[in-house]
Amino acid sequence: MNRTVLVTGVGRLAGIGAGIARRLAADGWDLVLTYWQEYDSRMPWGVQPDDVERLTAELEATGARVFTVPADLEDPLAVERLVAAVAEQVGTLQGMVLSHAESVDSGVLDTTLASWERHFAVNTRASWQLIAAFARQAADDGGAIVALTSDHTAFNLPYGASKGALDRTVIAAARELGPLGITANVLNPGPVDTGWMDAELREDLTRQQPGGRLGTPTDVAGTVAFLLSPEGRWVSGQLIKADGGFSA
């Protein structure tokens, strides 16, 4: 029987979540994927209405079982509904990848209270709820959790602050859930252009990369796949920068 992994934030073919899903399907995982198109509608790339269906078909063609669930993670009850649906449809999860995000640029002086609370609800509170729910349903052999984070701070304040809180939550989970056989790590992939960069920003960030290119969803997926694999399970409680040397 294949292992099953939950990957959040998989609403677009070009996204990091989709890249992770493709790699894990190739590695023999069955997949539960969440998405929320209302968020995409507020972002520069907009809603790609057929992407979830197209990705599902692509993944199923590899032999993976795929279950997709729309999930508004700003809603405090969304995780409870998601967990119930997963238990009914697929049973126990062995892996979880938190690749969802709320990310709207603003700084100290122009961040609204509503935006601040939405970022922390989606990026921090929902992630904690998902981690706790994963631990409660885990089998005796535990499982692996990977959460994507970022170094953004200035002028992307609520995103960066909520991701910083996520980092601490995941590291705490590694210590607290280790006795259950659960590993937990945070992964910072550096700048990956999935549609949010304009030409000027893309050129500037590319110049800062030692290897002369930006990261891709495939690059991120390879590190995630390792951390979920048996070979990667000795790594836990780490904030890993797999960013092509961007942060060096």
C-alpha positions as a Markdown table, in Angstrom:
| # | Residue | x | y | z |
|---|---|---|---|---|
| 1 | Met | 0.0 | 0.0 | 0.0 |
| 2 | Asn | 1.3 | 3.5 | -0.9 |
| 3 | Arg | 2.0 | 6.1 | 1.7 |
| 4 | Thr | -0.3 | 9.1 | 1.7 |
| 5 | Val | 0.8 | 12.7 | 2.1 |
| 6 | Leu | -1.2 | 15.9 | 2.5 |
| 7 | Val | 0.2 | 18.8 | 0.6 |
| 8 | Thr | -1.5 | 22.2 | 1.2 |
| 9 | Gly | -1.6 | 25.2 | -1.2 |
| 10 | Val | -1.8 | 23.3 | -4.5 |
| 11 | Gly | -4.0 | 25.4 | -6.6 |
| 12 | Arg | -1.8 | 26.2 | -9.7 |
| 13 | Leu | 0.2 | 24.1 | -12.1 |
| 14 | Ala | 3.1 | 26.6 | -11.9 |
| 15 | Gly | 3.1 | 26.7 | -8.1 |
| 16 | Ile | 5.6 | 25.1 | -5.6 |
| 17 | Gly | 2.9 | 22.9 | -4.2 |
| 18 | Ala | 2.3 | 21.4 | -7.7 |
| 19 | Gly | 6.0 | 20.7 | -8.1 |
| 20 | Ile | 6.1 | 19.0 | -4.8 |
| 21 | Ala | 3.0 | 16.9 | -5.6 |
| 22 | Arg | 4.6 | 15.8 | -8.9 |
| 23 | Arg | 7.8 | 14.6 | -7.3 |
| 24 | Leu | 6.0 | 12.8 | -4.4 |
| 25 | Ala | 3.6 | 11.1 | -6.9 |
| 26 | Ala | 6.7 | 9.9 | -8.8 |
| 27 | Asp | 8.2 | 8.6 | -5.5 |
| 28 | Gly | 5.1 | 6.4 | -4.9 |
| 29 | Trp | 3.0 | 8.6 | -2.6 |
| 30 | Asp | -0.7 | 9.0 | -2.8 |
| 31 | Leu | -1.8 | 12.6 | -2.3 |
| 32 | Val | -4.4 | 14.8 | -0.6 |
| 33 | Leu | -4.2 | 18.3 | -2.0 |
| 34 | Thr | -5.8 | 21.5 | -0.7 |
| 35 | Tyr | -6.3 | 24.7 | -2.6 |
| 36 | Trp | -8.2 | 28.0 | -2.3 |
| 37 | Gln | -8.9 | 29.9 | -5.4 |
| 38 | Glu | -10.2 | 33.0 | -3.7 |
| 39 | Tyr | -6.6 | 33.7 | -2.6 |
| 40 | Asp | -5.4 | 33.3 | -6.2 |
| 41 | Ser | -8.0 | 35.8 | -7.3 |
| 42 | Arg | -6.3 | 38.4 | -5.2 |
| 43 | Met | -2.8 | 37.7 | -6.5 |
| 44 | Pro | -1.1 | 38.9 | -9.7 |
| 45 | Trp | -1.5 | 35.5 | -11.5 |
| 46 | Gly | -5.2 | 35.2 | -10.9 |
| 47 | Val | -7.3 | 32.1 | -10.8 |
| 48 | Gln | -6.5 | 29.3 | -13.3 |
| 49 | Pro | -9.8 | 27.6 | -13.1 |
| 50 | Asp | -8.7 | 24.3 | -14.7 |
| 51 | Asp | -5.4 | 23.8 | -13.0 |
| 52 | Val | -6.5 | 21.6 | -10.1 |
| 53 | Glu | -8.3 | 19.3 | -12.5 |
| 54 | Arg | -5.4 | 19.2 | -14.9 |
| 55 | Leu | -2.9 | 18.5 | -12.1 |
| 56 | Thr | -5.1 | 15.8 | -10.7 |
| 57 | Ala | -5.3 | 14.0 | -14.1 |
| 58 | Glu | -1.5 | 14.4 | -14.5 |
| 59 | Leu | -0.8 | 12.9 | -11.1 |
| 60 | Glu | -3.3 | 10.1 | -11.5 |
| 61 | Ala | -1.7 | 9.1 | -14.8 |
| 62 | Thr | 1.4 | 8.2 | -12.7 |
| 63 | Gly | -0.6 | 5.7 | -10.7 |
| 64 | Ala | -1.1 | 7.9 | -7.7 |
| 65 | Arg | -4.4 | 8.2 | -5.9 |
| 66 | Val | -5.4 | 11.9 | -5.6 |
| 67 | Phe | -8.0 | 13.5 | -3.4 |
| 68 | Thr | -8.5 | 17.3 | -3.7 |
| 69 | Val | -10.2 | 19.5 | -1.1 |
| 70 | Pro | -10.9 | 23.2 | -1.3 |
| 71 | Ala | -9.9 | 24.7 | 2.1 |
| 72 | Asp | -10.2 | 28.3 | 3.3 |
| 73 | Leu | -7.5 | 28.1 | 6.1 |
| 74 | Glu | -8.5 | 31.5 | 7.4 |
| 75 | Asp | -11.6 | 29.8 | 8.8 |
| 76 | Pro | -10.8 | 28.4 | 12.2 |
| 77 | Leu | -13.0 | 25.3 | 11.5 |
| 78 | Ala | -11.5 | 24.5 | 8.1 |
| 79 | Val | -8.9 | 22.2 | 9.5 |
| 80 | Glu | -11.5 | 20.2 | 11.4 |
| 81 | Arg | -13.5 | 19.7 | 8.2 |
| 82 | Leu | -10.4 | 18.8 | 6.2 |
| 83 | Val | -9.3 | 16.2 | 8.8 |
| 84 | Ala | -12.7 | 14.6 | 8.8 |
| 85 | Ala | -12.7 | 14.4 | 5.0 |
| 86 | Val | -9.3 | 12.9 | 4.9 |
| 87 | Ala | -10.2 | 10.3 | 7.5 |
| 88 | Glu | -13.2 | 9.3 | 5.6 |
| 89 | Gln | -11.7 | 9.2 | 2.1 |
| 90 | Val | -8.1 | 8.1 | 2.6 |
| 91 | Gly | -7.5 | 7.1 | 6.2 |
| 92 | Thr | -4.1 | 7.8 | 7.9 |
| 93 | Leu | -1.5 | 10.2 | 6.6 |
| 94 | Gln | 2.2 | 9.4 | 6.8 |
| 95 | Gly | 3.4 | 12.8 | 5.5 |
| 96 | Met | 2.4 | 16.4 | 5.5 |
| 97 | Val | 3.8 | 19.4 | 3.5 |
| 98 | Leu | 2.6 | 22.9 | 4.4 |
| 99 | Ser | 3.1 | 24.9 | 1.2 |
| 100 | His | 0.1 | 27.2 | 1.6 |
| 101 | Ala | 0.5 | 30.9 | 2.3 |
| 102 | Glu | -1.1 | 34.2 | 2.6 |
| 103 | Ser | 1.3 | 36.8 | 1.2 |
| 104 | Val | 0.3 | 40.4 | 0.4 |
| 105 | Asp | 3.0 | 43.0 | 0.4 |
| 106 | Ser | 2.8 | 45.7 | 3.1 |
| 107 | Gly | 5.0 | 47.2 | 5.8 |
| 108 | Val | 5.0 | 48.6 | 9.3 |
| 109 | Leu | 3.0 | 51.7 | 8.4 |
| 110 | Asp | 0.5 | 50.4 | 5.8 |
| 111 | Thr | -0.4 | 46.9 | 7.0 |
| 112 | Thr | -4.1 | 46.8 | 8.0 |
| 113 | Leu | -5.3 | 44.9 | 11.1 |
| 114 | Ala | -7.4 | 42.7 | 8.9 |
| 115 | Ser | -4.4 | 41.7 | 6.7 |
| 116 | Trp | -2.2 | 41.1 | 9.8 |
| 117 | Glu | -4.8 | 38.8 | 11.3 |
| 118 | Arg | -5.4 | 37.0 | 8.0 |
| 119 | His | -1.7 | 36.3 | 7.6 |
| 120 | Phe | -1.4 | 34.8 | 11.1 |
| 121 | Ala | -4.6 | 32.8 | 10.7 |
| 122 | Val | -3.5 | 31.2 | 7.5 |
| 123 | Asn | 0.3 | 30.9 | 7.9 |
| 124 | Thr | 0.6 | 30.3 | 11.6 |
| 125 | Arg | -2.7 | 29.2 | 13.3 |
| 126 | Ala | -3.9 | 26.9 | 10.5 |
| 127 | Ser | -0.4 | 25.3 | 10.3 |
| 128 | Trp | -0.4 | 24.7 | 14.0 |
| 129 | Gln | -3.9 | 23.1 | 13.8 |
| 130 | Leu | -2.7 | 20.9 | 10.9 |
| 131 | Ile | 0.4 | 19.8 | 12.7 |
| 132 | Ala | -1.6 | 18.9 | 15.8 |
| 133 | Ala | -4.2 | 17.1 | 13.7 |
| 134 | Phe | -1.5 | 15.1 | 11.9 |
| 135 | Ala | 0.0 | 14.0 | 15.2 |
| 136 | Arg | -3.3 | 12.9 | 16.6 |
| 137 | Gln | -4.1 | 10.7 | 13.6 |
| 138 | Ala | -0.6 | 9.3 | 13.1 |
| 139 | Ala | 0.0 | 5.5 | 13.3 |
| 140 | Asp | 2.6 | 3.9 | 15.5 |
| 141 | Asp | 5.4 | 4.6 | 13.0 |
| 142 | Gly | 4.7 | 8.3 | 13.0 |
| 143 | Gly | 5.4 | 10.4 | 9.9 |
| 144 | Ala | 7.2 | 13.4 | 8.6 |
| 145 | Ile | 6.2 | 17.1 | 8.4 |
| 146 | Val | 7.8 | 19.8 | 6.2 |
| 147 | Ala | 6.7 | 23.4 | 6.2 |
| 148 | Leu | 7.9 | 26.1 | 3.7 |
| 149 | Thr | 9.1 | 29.3 | 5.2 |
| 150 | Ser | 10.7 | 32.6 | 4.1 |
| 151 | Asp | 13.2 | 35.3 | 5.1 |
| 152 | His | 10.9 | 38.1 | 4.0 |
| 153 | Thr | 10.6 | 40.9 | 6.6 |
| 154 | Ala | 10.6 | 44.6 | 5.4 |
| 155 | Phe | 7.7 | 45.6 | 3.2 |
| 156 | Asn | 6.3 | 42.1 | 3.4 |
| 157 | Leu | 5.9 | 42.3 | 7.2 |
| 158 | Pro | 2.8 | 40.3 | 8.0 |
| 159 | Tyr | 3.9 | 37.4 | 5.7 |
| 160 | Gly | 7.4 | 37.4 | 7.2 |
| 161 | Ala | 6.3 | 37.7 | 10.8 |
| 162 | Ser | 3.7 | 34.9 | 10.5 |
| 163 | Lys | 6.3 | 32.7 | 8.8 |
| 164 | Gly | 8.7 | 33.4 | 11.6 |
| 165 | Ala | 6.1 | 32.2 | 14.1 |
| 166 | Leu | 5.6 | 29.1 | 11.9 |
| 167 | Asp | 9.3 | 28.3 | 12.1 |
| 168 | Arg | 9.1 | 28.2 | 15.9 |
| 169 | Thr | 5.9 | 26.1 | 15.8 |
| 170 | Val | 7.5 | 23.5 | 13.6 |
| 171 | Ile | 10.7 | 23.3 | 15.6 |
| 172 | Ala | 8.6 | 22.9 | 18.8 |
| 173 | Ala | 6.7 | 20.1 | 17.0 |
| 174 | Ala | 10.0 | 18.2 | 16.3 |
| 175 | Arg | 10.8 | 18.1 | 20.0 |
| 176 | Glu | 7.2 | 17.4 | 21.3 |
| 177 | Leu | 6.2 | 14.9 | 18.7 |
| 178 | Gly | 9.5 | 13.1 | 18.3 |
| 179 | Pro | 8.4 | 10.4 | 20.8 |
| 180 | Leu | 5.5 | 9.7 | 18.4 |
| 181 | Gly | 8.0 | 9.0 | 15.6 |
| 182 | Ile | 7.2 | 12.3 | 13.9 |
| 183 | Thr | 9.9 | 14.4 | 12.3 |
| 184 | Ala | 9.3 | 18.1 | 11.6 |
| 185 | Asn | 11.4 | 20.5 | 9.6 |
| 186 | Val | 11.1 | 24.0 | 8.1 |
| 187 | Leu | 12.4 | 24.6 | 4.6 |
| 188 | Asn | 13.4 | 28.0 | 3.2 |
| 189 | Pro | 13.8 | 27.6 | -0.6 |
| 190 | Gly | 14.8 | 31.3 | -1.3 |
| 191 | Pro | 13.2 | 33.1 | -4.3 |
| 192 | Val | 11.2 | 30.9 | -6.6 |
| 193 | Asp | 9.3 | 32.6 | -9.4 |
| 194 | Thr | 5.9 | 31.1 | -9.7 |
| 195 | Gly | 4.3 | 34.2 | -11.2 |
| 196 | Trp | 4.7 | 36.8 | -8.5 |
| 197 | Met | 7.9 | 38.5 | -9.9 |
| 198 | Asp | 8.0 | 41.2 | -12.4 |
| 199 | Ala | 10.8 | 41.4 | -14.9 |
| 200 | Glu | 12.9 | 43.9 | -12.9 |
| 201 | Leu | 12.7 | 41.9 | -9.7 |
| 202 | Arg | 13.4 | 38.6 | -11.5 |
| 203 | Glu | 16.6 | 40.1 | -13.0 |
| 204 | Asp | 17.7 | 41.6 | -9.7 |
| 205 | Leu | 17.2 | 38.3 | -7.8 |
| 206 | Thr | 18.9 | 36.3 | -10.5 |
| 207 | Arg | 22.0 | 38.5 | -10.2 |
| 208 | Gln | 22.1 | 37.6 | -6.5 |
| 209 | Gln | 22.1 | 33.9 | -7.1 |
| 210 | Pro | 25.6 | 32.4 | -7.1 |
| 211 | Gly | 24.6 | 29.9 | -9.7 |
| 212 | Gly | 23.1 | 32.5 | -12.0 |
| 213 | Arg | 19.5 | 31.2 | -11.9 |
| 214 | Leu | 16.5 | 31.2 | -9.7 |
| 215 | Gly | 15.1 | 28.2 | -7.9 |
| 216 | Thr | 12.3 | 26.2 | -9.4 |
| 217 | Pro | 9.5 | 24.1 | -7.9 |
| 218 | Thr | 11.4 | 21.0 | -8.9 |
| 219 | Asp | 14.4 | 22.2 | -6.8 |
| 220 | Val | 12.2 | 22.6 | -3.8 |
| 221 | Ala | 10.4 | 19.3 | -4.4 |
| 222 | Gly | 13.7 | 17.4 | -4.3 |
| 223 | Thr | 14.5 | 18.6 | -0.8 |
| 224 | Val | 11.0 | 17.9 | 0.4 |
| 225 | Ala | 11.1 | 14.4 | -1.0 |
| 226 | Phe | 14.3 | 13.7 | 0.8 |
| 227 | Leu | 12.9 | 14.9 | 4.2 |
| 228 | Leu | 9.9 | 12.7 | 3.8 |
| 229 | Ser | 11.9 | 9.7 | 2.8 |
| 230 | Pro | 13.3 | 7.0 | 5.1 |
| 231 | Glu | 16.8 | 8.3 | 4.4 |
| 232 | Gly | 15.8 | 11.8 | 5.5 |
| 233 | Arg | 14.0 | 10.9 | 8.7 |
| 234 | Trp | 17.1 | 11.4 | 10.9 |
| 235 | Val | 16.8 | 15.2 | 10.1 |
| 236 | Ser | 14.4 | 16.9 | 12.4 |
| 237 | Gly | 13.9 | 20.2 | 14.2 |
| 238 | Gln | 15.9 | 22.1 | 11.5 |
| 239 | Leu | 15.3 | 25.3 | 9.6 |
| 240 | Ile | 17.0 | 24.3 | 6.3 |
| 241 | Lys | 18.0 | 26.8 | 3.6 |
| 242 | Ala | 18.0 | 25.0 | 0.3 |
| 243 | Asp | 18.2 | 28.1 | -1.8 |
| 244 | Gly | 21.1 | 27.7 | -4.3 |
| 245 | Gly | 23.4 | 29.8 | -2.1 |
| 246 | Phe | 21.1 | 32.9 | -2.1 |
| 247 | Ser | 21.4 | 33.4 | 1.6 |
| 248 | Ala | 25.2 | 32.7 | 1.8 |
